Amino acid sequence: MFWFLAVAMVVVVAAVTLAVIGGGENEVLPEAPPEHTVDQLPLTRPVGRADIDALRLPLAPRGYRMAEVDDVLGRLGAELAERDARIAELEAALAGTRTQRHGPPGAPLAPDDEPGDVPGEERDR
């Protein structure tokens, strides 16, 4: 009985060892890839609120991976700076158009102009 248990134990240990080490091309336990964020932020359009809400950063033993967080924050910072520049450009263009149409600030409005009119838009009267 002792020899039967000893042989059975050797067979089980050998089977587990082969399974863990690998049995040729069909590995039982494949290498686990490191947990990294596949950039979940869209590349073809601006980042939106829903993209930020859906973003999940991988955890590391001591919190979040600093490199992953830095990459995401860098991308968001660049997009916000681009949006701020575009908004400033559009506001400057709008102010220039209003100045050309209405004159300098404080000048009287033309008889057909009303406060709040947007240049280039037709109004139904």
C-alpha positions as CSV (number, residue, x, y, z in Angstrom):
1,M,0.0,0.0,0.0
2,F,2.9,2.4,0.8
3,W,4.5,1.8,-2.5
4,F,1.2,2.4,-4.3
5,L,0.8,5.8,-2.6
6,A,4.4,6.7,-3.3
7,V,4.1,5.9,-7.0
8,A,0.8,7.8,-7.3
9,M,2.3,10.8,-5.6
10,V,5.3,10.8,-8.0
11,V,2.8,10.6,-11.0
12,V,0.7,13.5,-9.7
13,V,3.8,15.6,-9.0
14,A,5.2,14.9,-12.5
15,A,1.9,15.7,-14.2
16,V,1.6,19.0,-12.3
17,T,5.2,19.9,-13.1
18,L,4.7,19.2,-16.8
19,A,1.5,21.3,-16.8
20,V,3.1,24.2,-15.1
21,I,6.4,24.2,-17.1
22,G,4.6,23.6,-20.3
23,G,3.7,20.7,-22.5
24,G,5.2,21.8,-25.8
25,E,3.4,24.4,-28.0
26,N,0.1,24.1,-26.2
27,E,1.0,25.7,-22.9
28,V,-1.5,25.1,-20.1
29,L,-0.6,28.3,-18.3
30,P,0.4,30.9,-20.8
31,E,2.4,34.0,-19.8
32,A,0.2,36.6,-18.4
33,P,0.8,40.0,-20.1
34,P,1.5,42.9,-17.8
35,E,-1.5,44.9,-17.0
36,H,-1.3,48.1,-19.1
37,T,-3.9,50.4,-20.3
38,V,-4.6,50.0,-24.0
39,D,-5.2,53.7,-24.6
40,Q,-8.9,53.7,-24.2
41,L,-9.2,57.3,-25.2
42,P,-10.4,57.8,-28.8
43,L,-7.8,58.8,-31.4
44,T,-10.3,59.8,-34.1
45,R,-12.3,62.4,-32.1
46,P,-12.0,64.7,-29.2
47,V,-12.2,63.1,-25.7
48,G,-15.6,63.5,-24.1
49,R,-17.1,63.2,-20.7
50,A,-18.3,59.6,-21.3
51,D,-14.7,58.6,-22.3
52,I,-13.3,59.9,-19.0
53,D,-16.1,58.2,-17.0
54,A,-15.4,54.9,-18.8
55,L,-11.6,55.1,-18.4
56,R,-10.2,52.5,-15.9
57,L,-6.5,52.6,-15.1
58,P,-4.7,49.4,-14.1
59,L,-3.7,49.0,-10.4
60,A,-0.2,48.3,-9.3
61,P,0.9,46.9,-5.9
62,R,1.1,50.4,-4.4
63,G,-1.7,52.1,-6.2
64,Y,-1.9,53.2,-9.9
65,R,0.9,52.9,-12.3
66,M,2.5,56.3,-12.5
67,A,3.5,56.1,-16.2
68,E,-0.1,55.2,-17.2
69,V,-1.6,58.0,-15.2
70,D,1.0,60.5,-16.6
71,D,0.2,59.4,-20.2
72,V,-3.6,59.9,-19.7
73,L,-3.2,63.2,-17.9
74,G,-0.7,64.4,-20.6
75,R,-3.2,63.5,-23.3
76,L,-6.1,65.2,-21.5
77,G,-4.0,68.3,-20.9
78,A,-3.0,68.6,-24.5
79,E,-6.6,68.3,-25.6
80,L,-7.8,70.9,-23.1
81,A,-5.1,73.3,-24.3
82,E,-6.1,72.7,-27.9
83,R,-9.8,73.4,-27.0
84,D,-8.9,76.5,-25.0
85,A,-6.8,77.9,-28.0
86,R,-9.7,77.1,-30.4
87,I,-12.3,78.8,-28.1
88,A,-10.0,81.9,-27.7
89,E,-9.6,82.0,-31.5
90,L,-13.4,81.8,-32.1
91,E,-14.1,84.4,-29.5
92,A,-11.6,86.8,-31.0
93,A,-13.1,86.2,-34.5
94,L,-16.6,86.9,-33.1
95,A,-15.5,90.0,-31.3
96,G,-13.8,91.2,-34.6
97,T,-17.0,90.6,-36.5
98,R,-19.1,92.4,-34.0
99,T,-16.7,95.4,-34.0
100,Q,-16.9,95.6,-37.9
101,R,-20.7,95.4,-37.9
102,H,-21.5,97.6,-34.9
103,G,-18.4,99.8,-34.5
104,P,-16.4,100.1,-31.4
105,P,-17.9,99.2,-28.0
106,G,-20.3,101.9,-26.8
107,A,-21.2,103.1,-30.3
108,P,-24.9,103.4,-30.9
109,L,-26.6,100.5,-32.7
110,A,-27.9,100.9,-36.2
111,P,-31.7,101.2,-36.4
112,D,-32.3,97.7,-37.6
113,D,-29.9,96.1,-35.1
114,E,-30.9,94.8,-31.7
115,P,-28.7,93.7,-28.8
116,G,-28.0,90.0,-29.1
117,D,-28.1,89.9,-32.9
118,V,-25.6,87.6,-34.4
119,P,-23.9,88.6,-37.6
120,G,-24.9,86.5,-40.6
121,E,-28.2,85.2,-39.1
122,E,-31.5,86.2,-40.6
123,R,-34.3,87.0,-38.2
124,D,-38.1,86.6,-38.8
125,R,-39.8,89.9,-37.9
